[in-house]
Amino acid sequence: MPSVILHISNEDPVLGEMEDLPGITDNIVIVRNPRRRDGKDLPHIDPNVTTVIWPLIRINFIEVLPSAEEEEIITHVRE
């Protein structure tokens, strides 16, 4: 389940997890465990809520965070 940062129109970014990234025909985005970037609860969502559905039209863009396995990959970079 990829972790994402949703950038919603006129709101602070939301950190959460998505089962699947939205497809070309999707109209909604389903996010589990929504929270602020610092891990605190979102002020406009009840603290007991575990899943939120946003209309895709409200989303400016979605950042997909690397998984734990991807972060452990060591690459050689020339400077």
C-alpha positions as CSV (number, residue, x, y, z in Angstrom):
1,M,0.0,0.0,0.0
2,P,1.8,3.1,-1.2
3,S,2.1,6.1,1.1
4,V,1.2,9.4,-0.6
5,I,1.0,13.1,0.0
6,L,-2.2,14.6,-1.4
7,H,-2.1,18.3,-2.4
8,I,-5.7,19.4,-2.1
9,S,-6.9,22.7,-3.4
10,N,-6.8,25.4,-0.7
11,E,-5.8,23.0,2.1
12,D,-2.7,21.8,3.7
13,P,-1.1,18.6,2.3
14,V,-2.5,15.3,3.6
15,L,-0.3,12.2,4.2
16,G,-1.9,8.8,4.0
17,E,-2.0,5.4,2.3
18,M,-3.8,4.3,-0.9
19,E,-4.6,0.7,-2.0
20,D,-4.1,1.7,-5.6
21,L,-3.2,4.9,-7.4
22,P,-6.1,6.5,-9.3
23,G,-6.6,5.3,-12.8
24,I,-7.5,7.4,-15.8
25,T,-11.3,6.7,-15.4
26,D,-11.4,7.3,-11.6
27,N,-13.4,10.2,-10.1
28,I,-12.4,9.7,-6.5
29,V,-9.4,9.1,-4.3
30,I,-9.6,6.8,-1.3
31,V,-7.0,7.5,1.4
32,R,-6.5,5.5,4.6
33,N,-5.1,6.9,7.8
34,P,-5.2,10.6,6.7
35,R,-3.0,12.8,8.8
36,R,-0.9,15.9,8.5
37,R,2.7,15.6,7.4
38,D,3.9,15.7,11.0
39,G,1.5,12.8,11.9
40,K,-1.1,14.9,13.8
41,D,-4.8,14.6,13.2
42,L,-6.4,16.8,10.5
43,P,-8.4,19.6,12.0
44,H,-11.3,19.3,9.6
45,I,-11.7,15.5,10.0
46,D,-13.0,13.6,13.0
47,P,-10.1,11.9,14.9
48,N,-11.8,8.5,14.7
49,V,-12.0,8.5,10.9
50,T,-9.7,5.9,9.2
51,T,-10.7,6.3,5.5
52,V,-11.6,9.4,3.5
53,I,-12.9,9.8,0.0
54,W,-12.0,12.9,-1.9
55,P,-13.2,13.9,-5.4
56,L,-10.3,13.8,-7.8
57,I,-11.2,17.3,-9.1
58,R,-10.1,18.7,-5.7
59,I,-6.6,17.2,-5.9
60,N,-3.9,19.3,-7.5
61,F,-1.3,16.5,-7.5
62,I,-0.3,13.4,-5.6
63,E,3.2,12.6,-4.4
64,V,4.0,8.9,-4.1
65,L,6.6,8.2,-1.3
66,P,9.2,5.5,-1.7
67,S,8.5,2.2,0.1
68,A,10.9,0.8,2.7
69,E,12.3,-1.6,0.1
70,E,13.0,1.2,-2.4
71,E,14.8,3.3,0.2
72,E,17.2,0.4,1.0
73,I,18.4,0.1,-2.6
74,I,22.0,1.4,-2.9
75,T,23.0,3.0,-6.1
76,H,26.3,4.5,-7.2
77,V,26.2,8.1,-8.1
78,R,29.0,10.0,-9.6
79,E,29.5,13.6,-8.5
